[in-house]
């Protein structure tokens, strides 16, 4: 009720006070509004630049991996750049593809002293380079142009320069070749292996225990292994190769080594004295796997790969699909090759799928050499920077 007793002068003073407060808030708002807009613009620009930076790194990573893979296969830098540009066109940065130049790519060697160390890249023009580095710019001087800001900066700046790089390194590899030497490998690729008759191309009087017959699957395999080892020798990887073989039993024929001549020569005793036997694919895979994991020659930092060849269907020993699950669970990649139409392609496709590798089928000696050459060029790549 006291409000009714206020004098006119008191009420006028109170109204003036309230109006002055409203005026002060309005003045404060007018002062702070530009600051708030500047902060909002800064936040939006920052978020935009973070997004562009992420997109740019993704595009760079994808492009250098593609380029490295093609360069390893072809040794043609122009084809490698084309492959990189194709990936850059699919991984847009700020809505536009990166435009790559030949000068953006560097060849070199990446190495590390221990498994807990990072790879160190050093530029090199050597044909034995094992790594490729791609450095991409978005700047006034680059073909892709600078990054446009959504809001101009205080000084009127409307663009920002940005650079990203990535290095793809061909991994060091420990490889186990697991080769079928069952009795059916004495037959030619285009004939059916028949246990009641001798191979078509066997000399008169031939029997198991004699040298492998001409044009036999075994001799085709020996030739394909030579192609595989020659491709590895010409590559930029540091590979060690071991040899295991199987028929009714499974044996380690040669331990991990960088001397591929020794691996190839380990096949010769079977060529000179080719015995009959069943098809124990599963134990062959286990022998190769155990050596990759347990051998003192095995390098902890090297990728582990099994390449298994068969011309038939497993008929003794463990199921290779179950063995593949055990092997893949320990990080070993499996490639499978089936040779001749009698081979169980379905099972070996499943083995490769479980092992994270690929399956290949060959119907002829020429196919088999092509397959082994292709596998040698498909070894894994690591983004090391």
C-alpha positions as CSV (number, residue, x, y, z in Angstrom):
1,X,0.0,0.0,0.0
2,X,3.0,2.2,0.4
3,X,3.1,2.8,-3.4
4,X,-0.1,4.8,-3.2
5,X,1.5,7.1,-0.6
6,X,4.6,8.0,-2.9
7,X,4.9,11.5,-3.9
8,X,4.9,12.5,-7.6
9,X,8.5,13.4,-7.4
10,X,9.4,10.0,-6.0
11,X,7.6,8.1,-8.7
12,X,9.2,10.3,-11.4
13,X,12.7,9.6,-10.0
14,X,12.0,5.8,-10.0
15,X,10.8,5.9,-13.6
16,X,13.9,7.8,-14.6
17,X,16.1,5.2,-12.9
18,X,14.4,2.3,-14.6
19,X,14.7,3.9,-18.0
20,X,18.4,4.7,-17.4
21,X,19.0,1.0,-16.6
22,X,17.3,-0.2,-19.7
23,X,19.4,2.3,-21.7
24,X,22.6,1.0,-20.1
25,X,21.7,-2.6,-21.0
26,X,21.0,-1.5,-24.6
27,X,24.3,0.4,-24.8
28,X,26.1,-2.7,-23.4
29,X,24.4,-5.0,-25.9
30,X,25.3,-2.6,-28.8
31,X,28.9,-2.7,-27.6
32,X,29.1,-6.5,-27.1
33,X,27.2,-7.5,-30.3
34,X,30.2,-7.0,-32.6
35,X,32.4,-8.9,-30.2
36,X,29.9,-11.8,-30.2
37,X,29.7,-11.8,-33.9
38,X,33.5,-11.8,-34.2
39,X,33.6,-14.8,-31.7
40,X,30.9,-16.6,-33.6
41,X,32.7,-16.0,-36.9
42,X,35.9,-17.3,-35.4
43,X,34.2,-20.4,-34.1
44,X,32.6,-21.1,-37.4
45,X,35.8,-20.5,-39.3
46,X,37.7,-22.8,-36.9
47,X,35.2,-25.6,-37.3
48,X,35.3,-25.2,-41.1
49,X,39.1,-25.3,-41.1
50,X,39.1,-28.5,-38.9
51,X,36.7,-30.1,-41.3
52,X,38.8,-29.1,-44.4
53,X,42.0,-30.4,-42.6
54,X,40.4,-33.7,-42.0
55,X,39.1,-34.0,-45.5
56,X,42.5,-33.1,-46.8
57,X,44.3,-35.7,-44.7
58,X,41.8,-38.4,-45.8
59,X,42.4,-37.5,-49.5
60,X,46.1,-37.4,-49.1
61,X,46.2,-40.8,-47.3
62,X,44.0,-42.5,-49.9
63,X,46.0,-41.0,-52.8
64,X,49.4,-41.9,-51.6
65,X,48.4,-45.5,-50.9
66,X,47.0,-45.8,-54.4
67,X,50.1,-44.3,-55.9
68,X,52.4,-46.5,-53.9
69,X,50.6,-49.6,-54.9
70,X,50.6,-48.8,-58.6
71,X,54.3,-47.8,-58.5
72,X,55.3,-51.0,-56.9
73,X,53.4,-53.0,-59.6
74,X,54.5,-50.9,-62.6
75,X,57.5,-48.8,-61.6
76,X,55.8,-46.1,-63.7
77,X,55.4,-42.8,-61.9
78,X,52.9,-41.4,-64.4
79,X,50.6,-44.3,-63.8
80,X,51.1,-43.9,-60.0
81,X,50.1,-40.2,-60.2
82,X,47.0,-41.1,-62.3
83,X,45.9,-43.6,-59.7
84,X,46.4,-41.0,-56.9
85,X,44.5,-38.4,-58.8
86,X,41.6,-40.8,-59.3
87,X,41.4,-41.3,-55.5
88,X,41.7,-37.5,-54.9
89,X,38.8,-37.0,-57.3
90,X,36.6,-39.2,-55.1
91,X,37.7,-37.7,-51.7
92,X,36.7,-34.1,-52.0
93,X,38.2,-31.3,-50.0
94,X,35.8,-28.4,-49.3
95,X,33.7,-29.7,-52.1
96,X,36.5,-29.8,-54.7
97,X,39.1,-32.5,-55.7
98,X,42.7,-31.9,-54.9
99,X,44.9,-31.3,-58.0
100,X,48.1,-33.3,-57.7
101,X,51.5,-32.4,-59.3
102,X,54.4,-34.7,-60.0
103,X,56.5,-32.5,-57.7
104,X,54.1,-33.4,-54.8
105,X,55.5,-37.0,-54.8
106,X,58.8,-38.2,-53.3
107,X,60.3,-41.6,-53.4
108,X,62.5,-42.8,-50.5
109,X,63.2,-45.5,-47.9
110,X,61.4,-45.9,-44.6
111,X,63.0,-47.9,-41.8
112,X,62.8,-48.4,-38.1
113,X,65.3,-49.9,-35.7
114,X,62.8,-51.6,-33.4
115,X,59.2,-52.5,-33.3
116,X,58.4,-49.7,-30.8
117,X,59.9,-47.0,-33.0
118,X,58.3,-45.0,-35.8
119,X,59.3,-45.3,-39.4
120,X,61.8,-42.7,-40.5
121,X,61.5,-41.6,-44.2
122,X,64.5,-40.5,-46.1
123,X,64.2,-39.2,-49.7
124,X,66.0,-41.4,-52.2
125,X,66.0,-41.8,-56.0
126,X,67.0,-45.5,-55.7
127,X,65.1,-48.1,-57.6
128,X,65.0,-50.0,-54.3
129,X,62.8,-47.3,-52.6
130,X,60.2,-48.8,-50.4
131,X,58.2,-45.7,-49.5
132,X,56.4,-42.8,-51.1
133,X,55.6,-39.5,-49.5
134,X,52.8,-37.2,-50.8
135,X,52.7,-33.5,-49.7
136,X,49.6,-31.6,-50.8
137,X,49.0,-27.9,-50.5
138,X,46.0,-25.7,-50.7
139,X,47.5,-22.3,-51.2
140,X,47.7,-19.3,-53.5
141,X,50.5,-21.0,-55.4
142,X,49.0,-24.5,-55.6
143,X,46.7,-25.7,-58.4
144,X,44.0,-26.5,-55.8
145,X,44.0,-22.9,-54.5
146,X,43.7,-21.8,-50.9
147,X,41.0,-22.6,-48.3
148,X,38.3,-20.1,-48.4
149,X,37.0,-18.8,-45.0
150,X,33.3,-18.6,-44.4
151,X,33.7,-15.2,-42.6
152,X,36.5,-12.7,-43.3
153,X,39.1,-12.2,-40.6
154,X,39.5,-8.8,-38.8
155,X,42.2,-7.7,-41.3
156,X,40.0,-8.7,-44.2
157,X,41.8,-12.0,-44.7
158,X,39.5,-14.4,-46.7
159,X,41.7,-17.4,-47.3
160,X,44.1,-19.7,-45.4
161,X,46.9,-21.8,-46.7
162,X,47.0,-25.5,-45.6
163,X,49.4,-28.4,-46.2
164,X,49.1,-32.1,-45.4
165,X,51.4,-35.0,-46.0
166,X,51.3,-38.8,-45.8
167,X,53.9,-41.6,-46.3
168,X,53.0,-45.1,-47.6
169,X,55.6,-47.7,-46.7
170,X,55.8,-51.2,-48.2
171,X,55.9,-53.4,-45.1
172,X,58.7,-55.9,-44.2
173,X,57.3,-59.3,-44.8
174,X,57.8,-62.9,-43.4
175,X,56.2,-65.2,-46.0
176,X,55.5,-68.9,-45.8
177,X,55.0,-70.7,-49.1
178,X,52.9,-73.8,-48.5
179,X,53.0,-76.1,-51.6
180,X,51.0,-79.2,-52.5
181,X,53.1,-82.3,-53.3
182,X,50.3,-84.9,-53.2
183,X,50.2,-87.6,-55.8
184,X,47.8,-85.7,-58.1
185,X,50.5,-83.1,-58.7
186,X,52.2,-85.7,-61.0
187,X,49.4,-85.2,-63.5
188,X,49.0,-82.5,-66.1
189,X,46.8,-79.5,-65.4
190,X,44.4,-80.4,-68.1
191,X,43.9,-84.1,-67.2
192,X,42.0,-85.8,-64.4
193,X,44.2,-87.3,-61.7
194,X,43.3,-91.0,-61.6
195,X,44.8,-93.2,-58.9
196,X,44.5,-96.4,-61.0
197,X,46.6,-95.1,-63.9
198,X,49.8,-93.3,-64.5
199,X,50.0,-89.6,-65.7
200,X,49.6,-89.1,-69.4
201,X,53.0,-87.6,-69.9
202,X,54.9,-90.0,-67.7
203,X,57.7,-92.0,-69.5
204,X,57.1,-95.7,-70.1
205,X,57.8,-97.6,-66.9
206,X,57.4,-94.5,-64.8
207,X,56.2,-94.9,-61.2
208,X,56.0,-92.8,-58.1
209,X,59.4,-92.3,-56.6
210,X,60.9,-91.4,-60.1
211,X,61.5,-87.8,-61.2
212,X,58.3,-85.8,-61.7
213,X,56.9,-86.4,-65.2
214,X,57.2,-83.7,-67.9
215,X,54.3,-81.1,-68.0
216,X,53.2,-82.2,-64.6
217,X,51.4,-79.9,-62.2
218,X,54.4,-80.2,-59.9
219,X,56.9,-78.9,-62.6
220,X,54.4,-76.1,-63.4
221,X,54.3,-75.2,-59.7
222,X,58.1,-75.1,-59.5
223,X,58.2,-72.7,-62.4
224,X,55.6,-70.5,-60.8
225,X,57.5,-70.4,-57.5
226,X,60.5,-69.2,-59.4
227,X,58.5,-66.4,-60.9
228,X,57.2,-65.5,-57.4
229,X,60.7,-65.4,-55.9
230,X,62.0,-63.4,-58.8
231,X,59.2,-60.8,-58.3
232,X,60.1,-60.6,-54.6
233,X,63.7,-60.1,-55.4
234,X,62.9,-57.2,-57.7
235,X,60.5,-55.5,-55.2
236,X,61.2,-52.8,-52.7
237,X,60.2,-55.0,-49.7
238,X,62.5,-56.7,-47.3
239,X,61.0,-60.2,-47.5
240,X,62.0,-63.4,-45.8
241,X,60.5,-66.5,-47.3
242,X,60.1,-70.0,-45.8
243,X,59.0,-73.1,-47.7
244,X,56.6,-75.8,-46.4
245,X,55.1,-78.7,-48.4
246,X,52.5,-81.3,-47.8
247,X,51.1,-84.6,-49.0
248,X,50.0,-87.1,-46.4
249,X,52.4,-85.4,-44.1
250,X,53.5,-81.8,-43.8
251,X,57.1,-80.7,-43.6
252,X,59.1,-77.4,-43.2
253,X,61.5,-77.6,-46.2
254,X,63.4,-74.4,-45.6
255,X,63.4,-71.8,-42.8
256,X,62.9,-68.1,-43.3
257,X,65.6,-66.5,-45.4
258,X,66.3,-63.7,-47.7
259,X,68.3,-66.1,-50.0
260,X,65.6,-67.1,-52.4
261,X,67.9,-69.4,-54.3
262,X,68.0,-71.7,-51.2
263,X,64.2,-71.7,-51.1
264,X,64.0,-72.6,-54.7
265,X,66.6,-75.4,-54.4
266,X,64.6,-77.0,-51.6
267,X,62.0,-78.0,-54.2
268,X,64.5,-80.1,-56.2
269,X,64.5,-83.3,-54.0
270,X,60.8,-83.6,-54.7
271,X,61.3,-83.0,-58.4
272,X,63.9,-85.8,-58.6
273,X,62.0,-88.2,-56.4
274,X,58.2,-87.5,-56.7
275,X,56.2,-89.7,-54.3
276,X,52.5,-90.3,-54.1
277,X,50.5,-89.1,-51.1
278,X,47.2,-87.7,-49.9
279,X,46.2,-84.0,-49.5
280,X,46.8,-82.7,-46.0
281,X,46.2,-78.9,-46.6
282,X,45.4,-78.1,-43.0
283,X,48.7,-79.5,-41.5
284,X,50.6,-77.8,-44.3
285,X,49.1,-74.5,-43.3
286,X,49.9,-75.2,-39.6
287,X,53.6,-76.0,-40.4
288,X,53.9,-72.7,-42.3
289,X,52.1,-70.7,-39.6
290,X,54.1,-72.2,-36.7
291,X,57.4,-71.4,-38.3
292,X,56.3,-67.8,-39.0
293,X,55.4,-67.3,-35.3
294,X,58.0,-69.4,-33.5
295,X,61.1,-69.2,-35.6
296,X,64.0,-67.2,-34.1
297,X,64.3,-65.7,-37.6
298,X,60.8,-64.3,-37.5
299,X,60.8,-60.5,-37.1
300,X,58.2,-59.2,-34.6
301,X,57.5,-56.1,-36.7
302,X,57.1,-57.9,-40.0
303,X,53.7,-58.7,-41.5
304,X,53.1,-62.5,-41.6
305,X,51.7,-64.0,-44.8
306,X,50.9,-67.5,-45.9
307,X,50.5,-68.4,-49.6
308,X,49.0,-71.9,-49.9
309,X,48.6,-73.8,-53.2
310,X,46.6,-77.0,-53.8
311,X,45.4,-78.9,-56.8
312,X,42.8,-81.0,-55.0
313,X,40.5,-81.5,-52.1
314,X,41.8,-82.1,-48.6
315,X,41.3,-85.8,-47.7
316,X,43.4,-86.2,-44.6
317,X,44.3,-84.1,-41.6
318,X,42.4,-81.1,-40.1
319,X,39.9,-79.0,-42.1
320,X,41.8,-76.1,-43.6
321,X,38.8,-73.8,-42.9
322,X,39.2,-74.4,-39.2
323,X,42.9,-74.0,-39.4
324,X,42.4,-70.7,-41.2
325,X,40.3,-69.4,-38.3
326,X,43.1,-70.2,-35.9
327,X,45.7,-68.6,-38.0
328,X,43.7,-65.4,-38.9
329,X,42.9,-64.9,-35.2
330,X,46.6,-64.3,-34.7
331,X,47.0,-61.7,-37.4
332,X,48.4,-63.8,-40.2
333,X,47.1,-63.1,-43.8
334,X,46.4,-66.0,-46.1
335,X,46.4,-66.1,-49.9
336,X,45.1,-69.2,-51.6
337,X,45.8,-70.6,-55.0
338,X,43.9,-73.5,-56.6
339,X,45.4,-75.2,-59.6
340,X,43.5,-77.4,-62.1
341,X,39.7,-77.8,-62.1
342,X,39.7,-80.7,-59.6
343,X,40.6,-78.3,-56.8
344,X,38.0,-77.3,-54.3
345,X,37.8,-73.6,-55.1
346,X,34.8,-73.0,-52.7
347,X,36.7,-74.1,-49.6
348,X,39.9,-72.3,-50.6
349,X,38.0,-69.1,-51.3
350,X,36.6,-69.3,-47.7
351,X,40.1,-69.9,-46.3
352,X,41.4,-66.7,-48.1
353,X,38.3,-64.8,-46.9
354,X,38.9,-65.8,-43.3
355,X,42.6,-65.0,-43.6
356,X,41.9,-61.5,-45.1
357,X,43.7,-62.3,-48.3
358,X,42.5,-63.3,-51.8
359,X,41.9,-66.5,-53.7
360,X,43.2,-67.2,-57.2
361,X,42.4,-70.0,-59.6
362,X,44.7,-71.2,-62.3
363,X,43.8,-73.7,-65.1
364,X,47.2,-73.8,-66.9
365,X,50.9,-73.3,-66.3
366,X,50.7,-69.8,-67.8
367,X,47.8,-69.0,-65.5
368,X,49.8,-70.2,-62.5
369,X,52.8,-68.0,-63.2
370,X,50.5,-65.0,-63.7
371,X,48.8,-65.7,-60.4
372,X,52.1,-66.0,-58.4
373,X,53.4,-62.8,-60.1
374,X,50.2,-61.0,-59.1
375,X,50.4,-62.2,-55.5
376,X,54.0,-61.0,-55.2
377,X,52.9,-57.5,-56.2
378,X,50.0,-57.4,-53.7
379,X,51.9,-57.3,-50.5
380,X,50.5,-55.0,-47.8
381,X,51.2,-51.2,-47.5
382,X,51.4,-49.2,-44.3
383,X,50.7,-45.5,-43.8
384,X,53.8,-44.8,-41.7
385,X,53.4,-41.0,-41.3
